[in-house]
Amino acid sequence: MPETHRLLVLSDVHYAGPGEQARRGYELRVVKNRLHRGLIWAWRHGVWLKDPLAHNHLLDQFCAAAGEADLVVANGDYSCDSAFVGVSDAAAGDSARYVLTRLRDRFPNRLAAVLGDHELGKMSLAGRVGGPRLASWERATGELALEPFWQRALGNRVLVGVTSTLLALPVYEAETLPAERERWRALRAAHLDQIRSALAALEPGRRWLLFCHDPTALPFLWEEPLVRERLTSLEATVIGHLHTGLIFWLSRRLAGMPEIRFLGQAIHRMSRALRQARCWRQFKVRLCPSLTGCELLKDGGFLEARLPADGGPARWLKHPLPWTPGAPTRGAVSPT
């Protein structure tokens, strides 16, 4: 039998350390409109998650169930981002640090971590507060040692990780602070240069895998001629962000929908992403669910890819994690 490399992918851990645990109800607290609060409550309880702060134990479950792997990719969103400004918030920063430390200790020298949108900040669904902050970028790429762009070789394949918020900055820019926008644009330009250089150096026909937290970024990658040229050898694009196969299925069905501009920035951002989602098919998108999945389907877990060293096609498996809401939040104290 040919040698096979084992790759594991987890995404959207959304761990809540002590500071974030103290903010129960944070999402509804910033929404002033009663109707909007009611709609968000119904969405949370019926479809998404009743209690986003009650699932810390799933990180330990993943570490126990993972076994050994040649490489583990964490595909973004390590905290609950309960202040909506990313890891510059002390509580969210501590949550993310705990997750990354736990994973680096469990998989020494075998972890590649992607920057998610919640590391940098994202405006709340209806409260119209928060957004990406440069202070979060500095902490994420400094203290937390997250690489905005990375490459890893695994057998005869190349794995590439990118930062979706930078690529999708035209969508997110309205949520940034006006004084910070020029710096964000410069960071995006530099990021695109890194991607172009890496793909230009990739041997024609060599298989590669792309890790991009938020698929909102993919239409902006599609605009790059070199990206389109290399898509013939792209084996898969692994996304997170959507948490559940239900939302992934719905997103593909709504691809091409009109933009919605009258329900606030967050809805405009999401509808604009769906408007441009028709190109997802070209990227061979595969969803890594969150560890929790959603309240309705309880479909959380993580992915495994078995990559034959002889260049044969990858075999993808989804490993479910038991749904145990309200379990004790083990390990909630951040490491020093």
BELKAHU-V496321 format. One record per pair of residues at least 4 apart in sequence whose C-alpha atoms are under 6 Angstrom apart, sorted by the first residue. I is the first residue (numbers start at 1). J is the second residue. D is the distance in whole Angstrom. If there is no record, write none. Layout:
I/J/D
I/J/D
//
This chain:
3/309/5
4/307/5
4/308/4
4/309/5
5/306/6
5/307/5
6/69/5
6/70/5
6/305/6
6/306/5
7/69/6
7/71/5
7/72/6
7/304/6
7/305/5
8/72/5
8/303/6
8/304/5
9/72/6
9/73/5
9/74/6
9/302/6
9/303/5
10/74/5
10/302/5
11/74/6
11/75/5
11/76/6
11/240/6
11/290/5
12/76/6
12/77/5
12/290/5
13/78/5
13/291/6
14/77/6
14/78/5
14/79/4
14/80/5
15/56/5
15/78/6
15/79/5
15/95/6
16/20/5
16/21/6
16/53/6
16/80/6
16/95/6
17/95/5
17/332/5
19/91/5
20/91/6
28/37/6
30/127/5
31/126/6
31/127/4
42/46/6
43/47/5
44/48/5
44/49/5
44/50/5
45/50/4
47/295/5
47/296/5
48/294/5
48/295/5
49/294/6
49/295/5
54/326/5
56/329/5
57/329/6
57/330/6
62/66/6
71/110/5
72/110/6
72/111/5
73/111/6
73/112/5
73/113/6
74/113/5
75/114/5
75/213/6
76/114/5
76/115/5
76/116/4
76/213/6
77/116/5
77/118/5
78/96/5
79/92/6
79/95/5
79/96/5
81/86/5
81/92/5
81/118/6
84/121/5
84/122/5
84/123/6
84/130/5
85/121/4
85/130/5
85/131/5
85/132/6
86/118/5
86/119/5
86/120/4
86/121/4
86/136/6
87/92/5
87/93/4
87/119/5
87/136/5
88/135/5
88/136/4
89/93/6
97/101/6
98/334/5
100/104/6
103/107/6
104/108/5
115/163/6
116/213/6
117/165/6
120/132/5
120/136/5
120/137/6
121/131/5
121/132/4
122/130/6
122/131/4
122/132/6
123/128/6
123/129/5
123/130/4
123/131/4
124/128/6
124/129/6
125/266/5
131/175/5
131/176/6
132/176/5
136/140/6
138/142/6
139/143/5
140/144/5
140/146/6
141/145/5
141/146/5
148/163/5
149/161/5
149/162/5
150/160/6
150/161/5
151/159/5
151/160/5
152/158/6
152/159/5
153/157/6
153/158/5
155/309/6
157/207/5
157/208/5
158/208/5
159/208/6
159/209/5
160/210/5
161/211/5
162/212/6
164/168/6
164/212/6
164/213/6
164/214/6
164/217/5
165/169/6
166/188/5
167/217/5
168/217/5
169/173/5
171/269/6
196/200/6
205/233/5
207/233/5
207/234/6
208/234/5
208/235/6
209/234/6
209/235/6
209/236/5
209/237/6
210/237/5
211/237/6
211/238/5
212/239/5
213/239/5
213/240/5
213/241/6
214/241/5
216/273/5
236/284/5
236/285/6
237/283/6
237/284/6
237/285/5
237/286/6
238/285/6
238/286/5
238/287/6
239/287/5
240/287/6
240/288/5
242/247/6
243/289/5
243/290/5
243/293/5
244/289/5
244/293/5
245/249/6
247/251/6
255/274/5
255/275/6
255/277/5
255/278/5
256/275/4
256/276/6
257/275/5
258/275/6
259/271/5
259/272/5
260/268/5
260/271/6
261/268/5
263/267/6
265/269/6
268/272/6
289/300/6
290/300/6
291/300/5
291/301/5
292/300/4
293/298/5
293/299/5
293/300/4
294/298/5
300/320/6
300/321/6
301/319/5
301/320/4
301/321/5
302/318/6
302/319/5
303/317/6
303/318/5
304/316/6
304/317/5
305/315/6
305/316/5
306/314/6
306/315/5
307/314/5
308/312/5
//
